[in-house]
Amino acid sequence: MTYQTKRGLRGLLAAGAIAVAATMPLKAQAETNYNLALLSDFSGPYADIMPILAGGREAVFTWWNETRGKELGVTLNYKNYETRYDAAQVASLWPGIKSELDPIAVVGLGGPDVAALSERLPDDKIPMFMATAAYGFAWQPDSWIFNPRPTYSHESAGFVNWMREQRGGDDPLKVAILASEASPAYVDMAKGLELYAEQHPEVIDLVEVIYTEVQPTDLTAQMRRVVRAGAEALIIQTNTSIVVAAKRGLQANGANIPIMMSSHNGLPASGSALGGLDQLEGDFEAYGMAIAADEDTPARQFYETLVAKYGLEAPWNVVTAMGVSQGLFVVSVIDHAIEENGAEGLTGEMVREALFTKPITTEETHGFLPSLTFTPEAPFPLEGLKVNVGTVKDGKITIEATGADIPDVQKW
Amino acid sequence: MVYFINDIITGALIGLLYSLVAMGFVVIYRASKVFNFAQGELVIIGGFIVWFTTMQAGLSLWLSIPLSLVLAGLVGYAIERLFLTKLIGESVFSMVMVTVGLLILLRGLVLLLFGPAVRPFPIIFPLRPLFLGDMLIPMNLLLGGIITIVAAVGLSWFFNRTRSGLRMTAVAEDHVVASSMGISVKASIAFAWVLGAILSTIGAMIFLSGKSLTFLASDIGFAALPVALFAGLESIGGLILAGVIIGIIQSLTTNYLDPLIGGSLGSVVPYIIMLAILLIRPTGLFGWRTIERV
């Protein structure tokens, strides 16, 4: 082939490409792609729940791309980054994530992500959205990290108030907390409720705060103290191993004090670690998110849609609910940002600003979350806070209370 | 007063559990002068073997316990053959570094083979505690304490009174000299690893009976470290006393000081004792004092 022929062929190909591009549908031409960085822990302490949580949030992005995204001409691309739930790992990955993806938002997992990125995200102008409850140490104004749920202490205070109402009478509810100094987040969970108990002795009589290891050797003696002090509830928001050890300690003492767990160490996870959900009969999980019970709720219906049409394979439980609610939180904010700024040229800063422009309604999150009104004063909504309570009845998880009020918890 | 005595007894029994895990450290150290940083991971491996034979394979405890101990011994043997046998005659430091690598490898293997889920561990010892009047003693710790004392007496006799045990001690002194005297260094070190893995598996059964199994349980290896250093890394009998002392101090701190300060001093106290011992008497209470002629 001569040089002239080659040149002619190249010209012909270029002309063909231009012609094909010109005849493409308008929508495909206008399609805009944005990237999301997903921080995940597939090999660290939360490796057991991560595949399910990841499945939940990814299914929501698929759903959004195929429904709302198609209408708007926007596709959300995402990539998981393995952090091992380690702040140092997150910090070292972050520059690479930025240069590779240039994300408009980060989808975070837990405390180490907050610790590693809270100082960097304001400079990089990228917001991070979490699935978990918030932390007292991150309760600062002008945050770039946002939680759809208030702090763990808000949630436990809401539960204590609800339980006291159920019990009746004017006496405060006698409560013990089991925590661990293995993580600042675990200590934070206890400190907030401690302050609330100090300021509201008419509501809570905090009999003891027990700090133990993440895999305790034996809690029989500690549980005996708690039983002797007449505790009516045990708050454990740390991990499943502590729930199991506390349960065994209570059983050894012939006592049955109801335990309140959170979402990440909730009834299914702790029940499975104990050998069966029936072992947690009468115990509770409480958090500001939909309870994954058998009842036919809007959240359950949306989950069924994700399973039927969008490839979700995770079972219906609290961890899946956490992943789905996080995904819905993220796409709702992005949706608001597109409404405000148009589909083109969206930045992380615009996404963050959209969070304050109007509330995310419970309908937008299909009942997974209550209506959320964010302000720049806190990384989580400060008003209209609610907690849902689930329990085990006849070996099944059932909804015990929906939308119980969370009291005003002061910053600690 | 009854509760105070009860806390002392429970503390002593927890200390004996630490002693049992520390025995794994000492057995390997006595045979090879190698400090095995992966001791906690051997506990996890042992735990997963017990879980697999009972909960997965569905074997009865009478069958699964001896089978698990045999399998754990084989794992210990395989570790020694694969990673340590080629380092005989090399510096002890390189062997110690291998155990650090082993720590990471075993954690990864557990994740790969068994997955990350938290699992219920079989109930090997009765859940119902022993009641002595107002005192309450957890059955797993009580029976575990008895097993630890029997194991310590047996191993002390083995190392001090039998030919094989004395050979292992000679190997620990110097690999080259032991070899030149016709002692099989490879066999001695392999036997120490088999023994270390079996002791770790027994420790896992006592520690995890009726509880949950995750790789977080490997932390018991670090909890046993102060006991091993307090006793002196060569003394098996000394582990019993060191374990009881550390266990009692930890229990009293957890039950009487922690509620006052609102923290977890009980978790830290064994390490404070360890640092104090290293400063005052680096060989531990019963460790061998080595005199070097220059």
Interface residues (C-beta under 8 A of the other chain):
Chain A: F42 S43 P45 A47 D48 M50 S180 E181 E194 E208 V209 I210 Y211 T212 E213 V214 Q215 T217 D218 T220 A221 Q222 R224 R225 N239 T240 S241 V244 A245 R248 Q251 A252 N253 A269 S272 A273 L274 G275
Chain B: Y3 N6 D7 T10 I14 L17 G108 L111 G115 P116 A117 V118 R119 P120 L127 R128 P129 L136 P138 N140 L141 F207 G210 K211 S212 T214 L216 A217 D219 I220 A223 S251 T254 N255 D258 P259 G262 G263 S264 S267
